[in-house]
Amino acid sequence: MVLKIPGGVAHGCKVISEDAELFYITSSIYNTAEEGRIPHDDREIGFDWINL
């Protein structure tokens, strides 16, 4: 499966199999200062990763 996610869109993944390979292709060189993170259990989002 190939999934293209536009820049600036929050995203995440959950592996439900024993093995998985994830290839991450970016549109520019990685810059730590531009990285943003949202905890998987952020209450404002309200997404249940455990019971997905």
C-alpha positions as CSV (number, residue, x, y, z in Angstrom):
1,M,0.0,0.0,0.0
2,V,1.2,3.5,-0.8
3,L,-0.3,6.4,1.0
4,K,0.6,10.0,0.2
5,I,0.1,12.5,3.1
6,P,0.2,16.2,2.2
7,G,2.7,18.3,4.1
8,G,1.4,19.8,7.3
9,V,-1.1,17.0,7.9
10,A,-0.9,15.1,11.2
11,H,-0.7,11.4,10.7
12,G,0.2,8.2,12.5
13,C,0.1,4.4,12.0
14,K,-0.4,1.3,14.1
15,V,1.0,-2.1,13.2
16,I,-1.4,-4.9,13.9
17,S,0.7,-7.7,12.5
18,E,3.9,-9.5,13.8
19,D,6.1,-7.8,11.2
20,A,5.9,-4.6,9.2
21,E,8.1,-2.4,7.0
22,L,7.5,1.3,6.9
23,F,9.2,3.5,4.3
24,Y,9.0,7.2,4.9
25,I,9.7,9.4,1.9
26,T,9.9,13.2,2.6
27,S,9.8,16.1,0.2
28,S,12.8,17.8,1.7
29,I,15.8,17.1,4.0
30,Y,14.7,16.3,7.6
31,N,14.8,19.3,9.9
32,T,14.3,18.7,13.6
33,A,13.2,22.3,14.2
34,E,10.2,21.8,11.8
35,E,9.0,18.6,13.5
36,G,5.8,18.6,15.5
37,R,4.5,15.8,17.7
38,I,1.2,15.0,19.1
39,P,0.9,12.3,21.8
40,H,-1.1,9.2,20.7
41,D,-3.5,9.7,23.6
42,D,-4.1,13.4,23.2
43,R,-7.6,14.1,24.6
44,E,-8.3,16.9,22.2
45,I,-8.1,14.5,19.3
46,G,-10.0,11.7,21.0
47,F,-8.7,8.9,18.8
48,D,-8.6,5.5,20.4
49,W,-5.5,3.8,19.1
50,I,-5.8,0.9,21.6
51,N,-9.2,-0.3,20.4
52,L,-8.6,0.5,16.7
